[in-house]
Amino acid sequence: MDAKKTASSMRTPLGRVIGLGSAHSGTELFWRQRLTAIANIALISIFVIVLLTLSGKPYGEVVMRLSSPLVSTLILAMLVAMLVHMRIGMQEIIDDYAHGFWHKPLLILNIFFPLGLGLASTLAVVKLALGG
């Protein structure tokens, strides 16, 4: 029997999978995707409740409530969680379905699109919070 086969057969199942797959990042992305999903459920629920309480209120009151430090911080946290979740999900879709020429450009776009969206959204929230 080959020595290499004998050594590999002596490994435990955990020892065989500890490398996390060929990219060595599968488990980390899996857990990050799940954690951002849980954060999104909580943060989006709070955001919807805030919006429902503001329904029918005058413009000034809506701006005042949304510009409060607590609500602005929750909106920014929601944006971060949503954009990270979106980026990971899109990366999985690109890796699974985009092959050949389009794979790398789509991965690059997947980095810059959420970044640009996040910067624009953050600017809007900061502008609202500072009353501008």
Residue pairs with C-beta under 8 A, 6 or more apart in sequence:
8 16
20 26
20 27
20 28
21 27
29 88
29 91
29 92
32 84
32 88
33 85
33 88
33 89
33 92
36 81
36 82
36 84
36 85
36 88
37 85
39 77
39 81
40 78
40 81
40 82
40 85
43 74
43 77
43 78
43 81
44 78
44 82
46 74
46 78
47 74
47 75
47 78
50 65
50 66
50 71
50 74
53 65
54 61
54 62
54 65
54 66
57 65
63 128
63 131
65 71
66 72
66 75
66 128
67 128
67 129
67 130
67 131
69 129
72 125
72 126
72 128
72 129
75 125
76 122
76 125
79 118
79 121
79 122
79 125
80 118
83 114
83 117
83 118
84 114
86 114
87 110
87 111
87 114
90 110
91 107
91 110
94 103
94 106
94 107
94 110
95 103
98 106
